[in-house]
Amino acid sequence: MIQQQYPSQLLERAVQEFAKLPGVGRKTALRLVLHLLRQDTEDVEKLTQAIQQMKQEVKRCKVCHNISDSEVCPICSDTRRDAQTICVVENIQDVMAVENTQQFNGLYHVLGGVISPMDGIGPGDLEIESLVERVRTCDIKEVILALGSTMEGDTTCFYIFRKLAPYSHVKISIIARGISVGDELEYTDEVTLGRSILNRTLFEGK
């Protein structure tokens, strides 16, 4: 297949960079680049500055590992939230998905992925030990496992359940299976996800 030739090497370079974004092919990348070319220089500079500032200044919350502009994210620092309940999620998108349901008022813990030997991701690559430390040192009453209903998600849930087993005073629950097997939280509609959180059940590690 002959690669498309562009009239400008600078255009080609920009298209190549945009095409690296997830879900963006070369045709979409070309449309985005041409759109930017039509914009005022000031607008393009604002976009560039916003991306650079985001990359340089966005932090990870030292408590839950969600993204934040400060050392502790707004959710963890909000005294109105239930600090005794932690919702464990795979990634930042899942925090946003659960928040959009407006059915959860506790805190979060972002693992940064799920256990997946096929992809070379083990427990040590995730924020599992920091979760155990939170349970050990804080007055936690319940840990909600809100991971996708995939084989990797179930494996991660079971591993966390075993790690938290010594803390018998902590209730470990799992979101209800209103979510289809194989689904990821970020693609689940808000009503289904909200009901799954409200109708969570005790996790049975068998």
Solvent accessible surface area in square Angstrom, and as a share of the most:
residue,aa,sasa,rsa
1,M,244,1.09
2,I,161,0.82
3,Q,96,0.43
4,Q,101,0.45
5,Q,150,0.67
6,Y,30,0.12
7,P,133,0.84
8,S,44,0.28
9,Q,161,0.72
10,L,140,0.69
11,L,18,0.09
12,E,35,0.16
13,R,163,0.60
14,A,32,0.25
15,V,0,0.00
16,Q,77,0.34
17,E,90,0.40
18,F,53,0.22
19,A,29,0.23
20,K,146,0.62
21,L,90,0.45
22,P,128,0.81
23,G,89,0.85
24,V,28,0.16
25,G,42,0.40
26,R,78,0.29
27,K,163,0.69
28,T,47,0.27
29,A,0,0.00
30,L,33,0.17
31,R,150,0.55
32,L,70,0.35
33,V,8,0.05
34,L,66,0.33
35,H,88,0.39
36,L,41,0.20
37,L,124,0.62
38,R,170,0.62
39,Q,65,0.29
40,D,100,0.52
41,T,98,0.57
42,E,108,0.48
43,D,68,0.35
44,V,43,0.25
45,E,88,0.39
46,K,119,0.50
47,L,75,0.38
48,T,60,0.35
49,Q,111,0.49
50,A,58,0.45
51,I,92,0.47
52,Q,98,0.44
53,Q,102,0.45
54,M,112,0.50
55,K,167,0.71
56,Q,144,0.64
57,E,92,0.41
58,V,59,0.34
59,K,82,0.35
60,R,146,0.53
61,C,1,0.00
62,K,139,0.59
63,V,49,0.28
64,C,1,0.01
65,H,32,0.14
66,N,15,0.08
67,I,66,0.34
68,S,8,0.05
69,D,124,0.64
70,S,56,0.36
71,E,97,0.44
72,V,45,0.26
73,C,1,0.01
74,P,100,0.63
75,I,27,0.14
76,C,23,0.14
77,S,69,0.45
78,D,38,0.20
79,T,135,0.78
80,R,199,0.73
81,R,35,0.13
82,D,60,0.31
83,A,61,0.47
84,Q,67,0.30
85,T,13,0.07
86,I,0,0.00
87,C,0,0.00
88,V,0,0.00
89,V,0,0.00
90,E,40,0.18
91,N,36,0.18
92,I,28,0.14
93,Q,87,0.39
94,D,5,0.03
95,V,4,0.02
96,M,100,0.45
97,A,13,0.10
98,V,0,0.00
99,E,53,0.24
100,N,86,0.44
101,T,13,0.08
102,Q,162,0.72
103,Q,83,0.37
104,F,22,0.09
105,N,85,0.44
106,G,1,0.01
107,L,16,0.08
108,Y,1,0.00
109,H,0,0.00
110,V,3,0.02
111,L,1,0.01
112,G,59,0.56
113,G,12,0.12
114,V,20,0.12
115,I,12,0.06
116,S,6,0.04
117,P,110,0.69
118,M,185,0.82
119,D,107,0.55
120,G,63,0.60
121,I,56,0.29
122,G,23,0.23
123,P,45,0.29
124,G,79,0.76
125,D,99,0.51
126,L,16,0.08
127,E,63,0.28
128,I,2,0.01
129,E,106,0.47
130,S,33,0.22
131,L,0,0.00
132,V,18,0.11
133,E,77,0.35
134,R,21,0.08
135,V,2,0.01
136,R,141,0.52
137,T,79,0.46
138,C,66,0.40
139,D,86,0.45
140,I,3,0.02
141,K,101,0.43
142,E,13,0.06
143,V,0,0.00
144,I,0,0.00
145,L,0,0.00
146,A,0,0.00
147,L,5,0.02
148,G,8,0.08
149,S,4,0.02
150,T,36,0.21
151,M,158,0.71
152,E,64,0.29
153,G,1,0.01
154,D,64,0.33
155,T,60,0.35
156,T,0,0.00
157,C,3,0.02
158,F,71,0.29
159,Y,72,0.27
160,I,0,0.00
161,F,47,0.19
162,R,147,0.54
163,K,64,0.27
164,L,0,0.00
165,A,58,0.45
166,P,104,0.65
167,Y,48,0.18
168,S,106,0.69
169,H,117,0.52
170,V,10,0.06
171,K,101,0.43
172,I,16,0.08
173,S,3,0.02
174,I,23,0.12
175,I,3,0.01
176,A,22,0.17
177,R,121,0.44
178,G,50,0.48
179,I,9,0.04
180,S,72,0.46
181,V,135,0.78
182,G,44,0.42
183,D,59,0.30
184,E,81,0.36
185,L,2,0.01
186,E,55,0.25
187,Y,169,0.64
188,T,22,0.13
189,D,83,0.43
190,E,93,0.41
191,V,92,0.53
192,T,38,0.22
193,L,1,0.00
194,G,3,0.02
195,R,157,0.57
196,S,2,0.01
197,I,1,0.00
198,L,102,0.51
199,N,92,0.47
200,R,76,0.28
201,T,78,0.46
202,L,112,0.56
203,F,30,0.12
204,E,118,0.53
205,G,27,0.26
206,K,200,0.85
